[in-house]
Amino acid sequence: MGLTFEVSPRRGGAPPREKDMRRVGAMRRIAAARLRYCGLEAMTDDVSLIVSELLTNALLHSGTTEISLTVAVRDGFLRITVRDGMAGCAEPGEADEGAESGRGLALVNHFVEENGGAWGTSDAGAVTWCRLTVPAEGKA
């Protein structure tokens, strides 16, 4: 499954437009439907969070006008790829205790590790990806 959506250009640090942020929810629901199709409903909560965080990170930090999401099952792994086409460095940060944001990639890292996977970036940071081990009962 691969989908691409356009993003409204942002000006001078303005937050993403609401219609762009709503697309994150739509992509999360589409990813969940893909998991159901593949018999991987048990992974829905973790994958939904990962998809949401990676897409939100791309919206907030890339400055791109187009984002793509790919969810694929192959060789016992579920691979999630978000491409924003903009070079950069995605790394988990340390958020202050009272901060309302800044924990997204730390959450991604936690859930990827819990699912026996790995995550990272490629193409000079224009792509953020993760690979999760598919549970034995989900392998066809």
N, C-alpha and C positions, 0 to 999 in steps of 0.2 A: 504494500500500500504506500503510495507516495502522493502527496498533495502540496501544492504551492499556493500561497496567497500574497496579495499585494498589501503593502503597508503604507499609510500616508506619511509623507515626509514630515519630519519634526524640525521645528525651528528653535534654536537657542536654548536647548535644555528643557523645552516644554515636555510634559508627560505624553506618553502615547495616547492617541485618540481612543475614545471609548469603543468605537466600532472595531478597532484593531485589537483591543484587549478582549472583546467578546469572541474574537476568532480563536483565542487560546482555549476557551471553553468548548467551542465547536470541535476543535482538533482533538481535545481530550475525549470527547464523546465518540468521535470517529475512531480513535485508537482503541477505545473500549469495545466498540463494535467489531473491530478487527480481531481483538483477543477472543471475543465470543465465537467468532467464525472459526478460529484456530483451536477452539477448545481450551483456551488458557484463561478462563474467567478468574481463576485464583490469583492471577497476577494483576488484575485490573486496578486495585487501589495503588499499588506501588508504581505501576506504569503511568497511571493518570497523574500522579504527583510529579514523576520525572518529566513527562511530556509538558506539563504545565510550567514547571520551573525552567526547563530549557528554552521553551518558546518565550516565556516572559523575559528571561535573560537576553534573548536575541532582540526582543522589542525594546527593552530599556537601554541596552548598551551598544548595539551595533550601528545604529543610524541608517540601517538598510531600508530599501523600499520593497523588498521581496524576501519571504521566508518560506522554506520548504521543510516538510516533515515526512520522514520515511519510517515505517514500522515494518519489519520483515522477520520471519522465522526461518532459520536455516541452520542445519547441522547442530541441533540441540540448543541453539541460542536465539534469543529475541534481541534484535538490534534496533535501536532507536537512533535516528540521525536527524539533526536540525542544522540546516544550512542557511546562513544569513548572507554569505558572500562577502563579508567584511573581515579583514584581518584583525586579530586581537587575541587576547589571552584570557581564557575562562579558567579561573582558579577559585576554590572555596576561600571565603574571607572569614574574618572574625568579626561578628556583629556585637555591638555593645548590648548589655543586658536589656536595656529599655528600647532598643532599636526596633522599628516596625518592619525593616527589610534587611537584606544582607545575609540571609541564611540559606538561600535557595540551592546553591551548589554544594553546600555542606550536607543538605538533605539528600540531594542527588547522590553524593558520595556514599552516604549511609545506606540508602536503599539499594544501590548498585552492589555494595559489598555484601549486604544481607542476602542478595540473590546470586551470590557467587560470580559476580561479573567484574567488569572494568569500565572505565569511561575516560574520555580525553578529548583532545581536539586534533584536527588535521587541516591541511590546506591553509597553513599560517593562521589558524584560529577561525577561519571562515566556516568551519564545520565543527559542531560538537556532537559527539556520539557516545552511546553506551551500549554495552552488551550484557544481557542478563541470561543466566542459565535457566533453561526451561525445565520446570519440575518433571520428574519421571512420568507422572500420570498425564502430563500434557503432551508428551512426545507421541507422534503418530507413526 
